[in-house]
Amino acid sequence: MGAILIRCPTTNELVPVGIDTDKESFEALPNVEARAVRCPLCGKDHPWSKEDAILGTTCRPIRAK
């Protein structure tokens, strides 16, 4: 699983759009404009599509036994 991320055009930082999904589901998404995301970094609304997004992965530490 991972979070769908877009790049804030103001700060150039990655911002989550609020959707977590797996690689196969992300790749199957159509490239249509999605609802704009309110950016927590700059406060503006950013429209986005799959073309603008990446799937970020979550790394969890593995505890040694």
Backbone hydrogen bonds, N-H to C=O, Kabsch-Sander energy under -0.5 kcal/mol:
donor,donor_aa,acceptor,acceptor_aa,energy
2,G,21,T,-2.3
3,A,56,G,-0.8
4,I,19,I,-2.8
5,L,54,I,-2.8
6,I,15,V,-2.6
7,R,52,D,-0.5
8,C,6,I,-0.5
8,C,13,E,-3.2
12,N,8,C,-2.4
15,V,6,I,-3.3
17,V,4,I,-2.4
21,T,2,G,-2.8
26,F,22,D,-2.3
27,E,23,K,-2.5
28,A,24,E,-1.3
29,L,25,S,-0.6
29,L,26,F,-1.2
32,V,30,P,-1.5
34,A,48,W,-3.5
37,V,46,H,-2.3
39,C,37,V,-0.6
39,C,44,K,-3.2
43,G,39,C,-1.8
46,H,37,V,-2.9
48,W,34,A,-0.7
52,D,49,S,-1.4
53,A,49,S,-0.6
53,A,50,K,-1.3
54,I,5,L,-2.2
56,G,3,A,-3.1
56,G,54,I,-0.7
58,T,1,M,-1.0
59,C,57,T,-0.5
60,R,58,T,-0.5
63,R,61,P,-0.6
